[in-house]
Amino acid sequence: MSRSPQAVRRRHRSGRLTAALPILVVLALVSQADGASFSLNGITFSDELGGFALEKVTGEGSMDDPFVLVERITDPNGGMLLFRVDPEFGNRIGSQHLIGFAIIKVVENGTDFPWTSFELELQSVRGVPSDYFDGLSFGQGSDAGKPFTAMGFDRVRVIDEPYDRVEFDHGRIAIGASATLRFVISESLPLHEAYLLQRPTRPVADRPANPGRRRLASN
């Protein structure tokens, strides 16, 4: 049975479209995996390591005009913000460090539970908490930007040793609501890239009970 030229062309076009679909799917997945990246004034912020979506970055990094990062955390375990700072960026917060900048984070709760506390931890090596020797800190040894503040939490605790961490608690961020956190980051040594772990905490009553503790209490 012979086919018309139009039918043959339609079949060829259909075959090309079918073959192209897997490629389009792969490209879409790669695009999603890359995440969002914002570069301005010598600093790049990225959510490529996952756990949250970085939606917008503005500002200069100074105390009067801090970087404002708008983001949404969706992973219950939190997310990792990657940032790269050009050594020529300098210090914009007036501390003694080689590099220093101020940040305001507007963080939406995109998880399935309310947050009763929130934790920030600096890392110069991914997965390893920053220590005194890597030069990375929340403005350690200076008063720049301190006391740090938060909208949504009543208490802010800064820990300089043995790791660099800021803990926000005595609050409750409902699902879909946002917390606003203000702090500074400094470097005494230029780093190719560094990381900021962002970790929310669920209410104690929402955590799975420990069967061993129940048995001990009953005894």
N, C-alpha and C positions, 0 to 999 in steps of 0.2 A: 504494500500500500504506500503510495507516494504522499509526501506532505508538502503543503504549500510553503513557499519561502517565508511567509509571515509566521507560520507555525514553527518553523525551524528557528527563526530569530527569537521568538518568544521563549522557546525551550532553552536556547543558549543563555538568554538573559536570566531566566529562572535559575539555571545552574550556577551562573556567576554569583547571583544574590545568595543562594544557599551556601556556596563555598565561603562567601565573605562573612556570613553571620558569626562563625566561631572567632574570626579575627576581631570583629567588632566587640564581641563579648570580652575577649582577652584585653583589648585596649581599654575598655571601660573599667575592668577590674584593676588594671595597672594605674589608671588615673585616680581611682579611689584610694589605692594603696599609697600613692605619692602624698596624699593629703594636701593641706593648704600651707603656703609659705609666704610670709610678708617680709620684705626688706625695706628698711628706711633708715636714713641717717647713720649708716654704718653698722646696723644690727639686723640680723635675720632671725625671725621667730617661725617655728614650724611645728605642726602637729603630726608629722609623718610617722612618728612612733606609735600613734594610736591611743585609744582610750577617750579621746575628746575631739571636738571640732573647733578649730580656731577660725572665727568668723570675721574679725576685724582688728586692725592694729593702727593706732594713731599716736601722735605726740612726738616730743623731742627727747625725752628721757631725763629732763631736768626736774628739780623739785617743783618749780612753778608750772611746768608743762610735761608731766610724766608720760611715759608710754602707757596707753590704755589698751589692754587686751580684752576683747569680748569673745567669750568661748562658752561651749556647752559640753559638760562631761556626761558621757553616756555609759561608760564602763563602771560597774560598782567598785572595782579595784582602783579607779582613778586613771590618770593619764600622765604621759611624760612629754613636757615641752622641751624641744631642742632649740638652743639659741647659739648663734655665732656672732662674735663681736670683733670688728676690725680694730687692731691695736691703736689705730689713729683716732678712734672714737674719743678717747680721753675720759676724763672724770667730770660729770655734770651735776654731782650732788655735793661737792665741796668737802669730801673726805680725803684722807691721806692715800687712798688706793690709786693704782695706775689707771684703773677703769672703774667707773661707777655710774649707775643710772637708776632712776626711780620708776616704779611700775604700779599701776592700778589694774587689778584683774577683776573683771565683771564676769562671774562664773554662774551659769545657769545649771540648775539641778535637772539633768536629763536622765537620771537613774530611776529606779522603781521604788525608792525609799527616801524618807526625809533625812537630811544630814543634821547631826547634833554636834559635829566638830569637823574640822578640815585641817589638813597638814600639808606644808610645803617643805621639800627637802632638796637641797642642792647636791649635784653630783658632777664631778669632773670626769669620772669614768662611769659609764652607764652601768647602773646596778650596784654601785659602790658609794655609800654616803661620803660627802665631802668631809675632809679633815683639815686640820690646821695647816698642813704642809702644802696643799695644792693652791693656796692663795685665793680660793673662791669662798665667798661668805655673804651674809646678809649685812654688809657694812660693819663687820666686826672691828671693835676698837674705836668706833666713832659714834657720834650722836646723829649722824645724817638720817633724816626721815623718821627719827624715833621720838616718841613711841609709835610703833606701827599701829595702824587702825584697821577696823573692819566694820562693815554694816551687815548685820545678820548674826554676829557673834559678840558677846560682851567681854570676853577675855582673850588677850593675845600674849603668848609666851614665846620668847626668842631663846633658842638654845645654840650656843656657840661651840661648845665642846661636849663630847668627843666628835660630834658631827654638827653640820649646819642645818638647823630645822626651825620652822616657825609653826606653832600650833595655835589654832583658833578654836575656841570652844565656848560653852555656856550660851548656846543658841540653838536654833532649829530652822533649817532651810527646807521648806516644803517642796514637794515634787513640782517642777515647773517654775519655782521661784529662783531668785538669784542672790548671791552674796557678793559684796564688793570689798576687796582686800587691797590694802596699800602698804608697800614695803620698798626696800632698795636691795640691789644686788651689786656686789663689788668684786673686782679681781685685782690681786697684787701682782700676778704673773699672767702674761697673755696666754689664753687657751684657744686652741683651734675651734673647739666647740664644747659646750657644757649643757647640763640638763637640769630641769626643775621637775621633780616628782610632785604630783598634785593628787592628794588622796583624801576622799571624804570618808566619814565614819557614820555607820547606821546606828539608830537607837539601840541600847542594850536589850530592851524588851523584844526587839525584832530579831535578835540573833537566836540560832538554834540552841535549845537548852542542852546542858551537859548531863547525860544520864548518870555518870559517876557521881556528880555533885548531888543529884536528886537522891540517889541511894544513900549517900553519906548523911544527908539531911534527915532522911527518914529514920536512919539508925540512931 
